Structures are given as C-alpha cells and as structure tokens.
C-alpha cells in the first residue's frame, strides 16, 4: 500500500486534525481566540500561552509534510498521556504536549524547525511564522497539483509521479523490479546508513518482509534520482529501466486496477484531508 510510513502518515494527520478541531475557535473570526491569534500573527502582541497550541499544530504540520507529498521523515508515532511521542528516521525521539510549552515540547518543535525551515521555532515564534507560511503554502500548491492527477497514469513524462505509482505496485512485482535495479548499480556504490555506509546493490537486492520494506527501497530509489549530491553514471540507465517497468506493468489491466485502487485510497485517506487541513490553517491572517 502507498501510505508511506504507514500508519505514521494517517495517524499523525488524524492527530493534527483532532488538535485543530479542539482549538477550532482560533479559526473563527467571531471569537476572542481568533482575534488574539490575529494580533500575534500581525506582530501587535507578543507570543503568549493562548498561541501555543497553534504553534504546535503548525509545527506538526511541518513534520508531517517535510518529506513531500508521499514521504515522511518520521518512522513511528504513538499517543502518550496529554501528548504524542515521535521517532524520526535518524533515531531521534521526542515528546510533544500540545497544551504545555515545556522543555520537551520546545525541543521537539525546534528539531522540526531546524529540519524543515532551518531555524528553531520556540526561541522566537514570531520570526518563524513567515518561513512556516512559505513552507506550508509551497506544499499546499504541490499537493493541489497532485490531486487532479491522482486518477491519471500517464507515464510519458519522467516525474516524481513515477515513484508514487511504483509505491502502489503489487508487492511481488516490485520485488522483482528491485532485483533488476540491484543488477544495474555498481557494487562499489554506497548509501549513507544511520551508522555507516551500506552497499546500494545489497540494499536493493535484500529480501523484503513487508510493504514497508518495499517502500524503503522506493524512497531510496527516489533519493538517488532527485537528491544525489553527485552525478551518477548509472542513473540514466536506471531511469530508462524504471520508466519501462512502470509503463509495461500498467499495460496489465489487473496491475493497473490495483494501482488505481491504491491511489484512490491515498487520495481519500491522506491527500484530501491534508488539503482541507491546510486550507483551514492557511486561512488565518499570516504575516505578509
């Protein structure tokens, strides 16, 4: 299934939506909470306790969206009393308490800020507003460009959509494809692991036990094409292999129906709710 990091993305999205609903008064222009938040966003008043849930909500949105439309840097999330525990792909763990501006919450949102907008958030929340707004607006535009195409399976153009479709492929088909990928990567090329470099060829060849293992391969494949810090001679061959695999796979009506079903699930459970949530958060009077 395409829900990268599942159940992280749907769970975190639901948690943010729950927090937003609990503090929905700051989205209603007729309330004191809205007016207080608007005054803070304009810079007329200093950051204060009533604004803390809003900053936690937008920080969690940054965390949710930091990997783009179909990825997330978070490996696990779970509820704790009055808050949430988050584990990142780096192995770092944080706890967030939406109604408490304590050290744990500040450390968590500062880590999020450093990772997504390159500045800590808690030291000067007002200074973080413009980059947060820019980040969320950029993601929202990217998301809205994807939503109309979630039914389309046009493989003629090389784009990040190719990797969305890869993620939605049947598992055994994807396993066979990544054996072919491994065959085309030099044995000497390594990937940066948590503690050491690992062989890229071995990474893509290793057996998978779950769809999350397969998604790890899709994510690393994506990173090779769009985030490599060097020009890799084998990438052109890999690009042709990938586009050919997706194009040929989608000729099969059974595979095509499977992919379309997975995309529809992601649209319903993730992209559409994200779109609605972002519209609500971006509707308040952010600083220009």
C-alpha positions in Angstrom: 0.0 0.0 0.0 1.2 3.5 -0.8 0.7 5.0 2.7 4.5 5.7 3.2 5.5 5.1 6.7 2.1 3.6 7.4 0.4 4.0 9.8 2.5 7.1 10.6 1.0 9.5 8.0 -2.7 8.7 8.6 -2.2 8.6 12.3 -0.3 11.9 12.5 -2.8 13.5 10.1 -5.7 12.4 12.3 -3.9 13.7 15.4 -3.3 17.1 13.9 -6.9 17.3 12.7 -8.1 16.4 16.2 -6.0 19.1 17.7 -7.3 21.6 15.2 -10.8 20.7 16.0 -10.2 21.0 19.7 -8.9 24.5 19.1 -11.2 25.4 16.2 -12.1 28.7 17.9 -8.9 30.3 16.6 -10.2 29.7 13.0 -13.5 31.5 13.7 -13.3 35.3 13.2 -16.1 35.9 15.7 -14.0 34.5 18.7 -11.6 36.2 21.1 -9.1 33.4 20.3 -9.1 34.3 16.6 -8.6 38.0 17.4 -5.7 37.2 19.8 -4.1 34.9 17.3 -4.5 37.5 14.6 -2.9 40.1 16.8 0.1 37.8 17.4 0.4 37.0 13.7 0.4 40.7 12.8 3.1 41.3 15.4 0.9 43.5 17.5 1.3 41.4 20.7 4.0 39.0 22.0 3.8 35.3 21.9 1.7 34.0 24.8 0.2 30.8 26.2 -3.1 31.1 24.1 -1.0 30.9 20.9 0.9 27.7 22.0 -1.5 25.1 20.5 -1.4 26.9 17.2 2.4 26.8 17.1 2.3 23.1 18.0 -0.2 22.4 15.3 1.7 24.2 12.5 5.0 22.5 13.7 3.4 19.1 13.5 2.2 20.0 10.0 5.8 20.8 9.1 6.9 17.4 10.4 4.1 15.6 8.6 4.8 17.3 5.2 8.6 17.6 5.4 9.2 14.6 3.1 6.9 16.0 0.4 3.6 14.7 -0.9 4.3 11.0 -0.4 7.0 10.6 2.2 7.7 11.5 5.8 10.9 11.6 7.9 9.0 10.0 10.8 9.2 6.3 11.5 6.8 5.9 14.4 4.3 7.9 16.4 2.1 6.9 19.3 -0.1 8.6 21.9 1.1 9.3 25.5 -1.0 10.9 28.3 -1.7 14.5 27.1 0.6 14.3 24.1 2.5 12.3 21.5 5.8 10.5 21.1 7.6 10.8 17.8 10.6 8.8 16.5 12.5 10.2 13.4 14.3 8.2 10.7 17.5 9.5 12.3 16.6 7.6 15.5 15.9 10.8 17.5 12.9 10.6 19.8 10.7 13.5 21.0 7.6 14.0 23.0 5.1 16.8 22.3 2.4 18.1 24.7 0.1 20.5 22.7 -1.1 22.3 25.8 2.2 22.6 27.6 5.1 24.8 26.5 7.6 22.7 28.4 11.2 21.7 27.6 10.1 18.5 25.8 7.7 20.3 23.5 10.1 23.2 22.8 12.9 20.7 21.9 10.6 18.8 19.6 9.3 21.8 17.7 12.9 23.2 17.5 14.0 20.0 15.9 11.2 20.1 13.5 12.0 23.8 12.6 15.7 23.1 12.1 14.9 20.1 9.9 12.2 21.8 7.7 12.8 25.6 7.7 16.3 25.7 9.1 15.5 27.7 12.2 14.4 26.8 15.8 10.8 27.8 16.4 10.5 28.2 20.2 13.2 30.9 20.7 11.3 33.4 18.5 7.9 32.0 17.3 7.0 35.2 15.5 10.2 35.1 13.4 9.4 31.6 12.4 5.9 32.5 11.0 6.9 33.7 7.6 9.1 30.6 6.7 6.4 28.3 8.2 3.8 30.0 6.0 6.0 29.8 2.9 6.7 26.1 3.6 3.0 25.2 4.1 1.9 27.3 1.1 4.5 25.6 -1.2 3.4 22.2 0.0 -0.3 23.0 -0.5 0.3 24.1 -4.1 2.3 20.9 -4.7 -0.5 18.9 -3.2 -3.2 20.6 -5.2 -1.2 19.9 -8.4 -1.2 16.2 -7.5 -4.8 15.8 -6.5 -6.3 16.4 -10.0 -3.8 13.8 -11.4 -4.4 11.1 -8.9 -6.5 9.2 -11.4 -4.0 9.7 -14.2 -1.4 7.1 -15.0 0.3 8.9 -17.9 3.9 7.5 -17.9 5.1 9.6 -20.9 6.8 12.2 -18.7 9.5 11.4 -16.1 8.4 12.9 -12.8 8.0 12.2 -9.1 4.7 10.6 -10.1 6.6 7.6 -11.3 7.6 6.9 -7.7 4.1 7.3 -6.4 3.0 4.7 -8.9 5.9 2.4 -8.0 4.8 2.6 -4.4 1.3 1.5 -5.4 2.5 -1.6 -7.4 1.7 -5.1 -6.2 4.4 -6.3 -3.8 5.8 -9.3 -5.7 6.1 -7.3 -8.9 8.0 -4.6 -7.0 10.4 -7.2 -5.5 11.3 -8.5 -9.0 11.8 -4.9 -10.2 14.3 -4.1 -7.4 16.4 -7.2 -8.2 16.8 -5.6 -11.7 17.7 -2.3 -10.1 20.3 -4.0 -8.0 21.8 -5.6 -11.1 22.4 -2.1 -12.6 24.1 -0.5 -9.6 27.9 -0.8 -9.2 28.9 -2.9 -6.2 31.2 -0.2 -5.1 28.5 2.5 -4.7 27.3 3.0 -1.1 24.4 4.6 0.7 24.6 6.6 3.9 23.1 4.5 6.6 22.4 5.5 10.2 25.8 4.5 11.4 27.8 3.6 8.3 27.7 3.4 4.5 26.0 0.3 3.1 26.2 -1.2 -0.3 23.4 0.2 -2.6 23.4 -3.0 -4.6 22.9 -5.1 -1.5 20.2 -2.8 -0.2 18.1 -3.1 -3.3 18.7 -6.9 -3.6 17.9 -7.8 0.0 14.6 -9.8 0.6 11.6 -7.9 1.8 9.3 -9.0 4.5 6.6 -6.3 4.3 5.3 -3.5 2.1 7.2 -1.0 4.4 10.4 -2.7 3.4 9.5 -2.2 -0.3 8.6 1.4 0.4 12.1 1.9 1.9 13.5 0.8 -1.5 11.2 3.2 -3.4 12.3 6.1 -1.1 16.0 5.3 -1.6 15.4 4.9 -5.3 13.7 8.3 -5.3 16.6 9.9 -3.4 19.1 8.5 -5.9 17.4 10.4 -8.7 16.4 13.6 -7.1 18.7 14.2 -4.1 22.1 12.7 -5.1 25.0 15.0 -4.4 27.0 13.7 -7.3 26.4 12.8 -10.9 25.9 9.1 -11.1 26.7 7.4 -14.4 24.2 4.6 -13.9 21.2 6.9 -13.3 20.3 7.3 -16.9 20.1 3.6 -17.3 18.1 3.3 -14.1 15.7 6.0 -15.3 15.0 4.1 -18.5 14.6 0.9 -16.6 12.2 2.5 -14.2 10.1 4.2 -16.8 9.9 1.0 -18.9 8.9 -1.1 -15.9 6.1 1.2 -14.9 4.8 1.6 -18.5 4.9 -2.1 -19.2 3.4 -3.0 -15.8 0.4 -0.7 -16.3 -0.5 -2.4 -19.6 -1.7 -5.3 -17.5 -5.3 -4.4 -16.6 -5.0 -6.2 -13.3 -2.0 -4.3 -12.2 -3.5 -1.0 -13.5 -6.6 -1.6 -11.4 -4.5 -2.4 -8.3 -2.5 0.8 -8.7 -5.6 2.9 -9.3 -7.2 1.4 -6.2 -4.2 2.2 -4.0 -4.0 5.8 -5.4 -7.7 6.3 -4.6 -7.1 5.1 -1.0 -4.3 7.5 -0.5 -6.3 10.3 -2.0 -9.3 9.6 0.3 -7.3 8.9 3.5 -4.3 11.4 3.1 -4.3 13.9 0.3 -7.8 15.2 0.5 -7.7 15.6 4.4 -4.3 17.3 4.1 -5.7 19.7 1.6 -8.7 20.5 3.8 -6.5 21.0 6.9 -4.0 23.2 5.1 -6.8 25.4 3.7 -8.1 25.9 7.2 -4.7 26.7 8.7 -3.7 29.0 5.8 -6.9 30.9 6.1 -5.8 32.8 9.2 -4.1 36.2 8.8 -0.5 35.2 8.4 2.2 38.0 8.3 3.0 39.2 4.8 
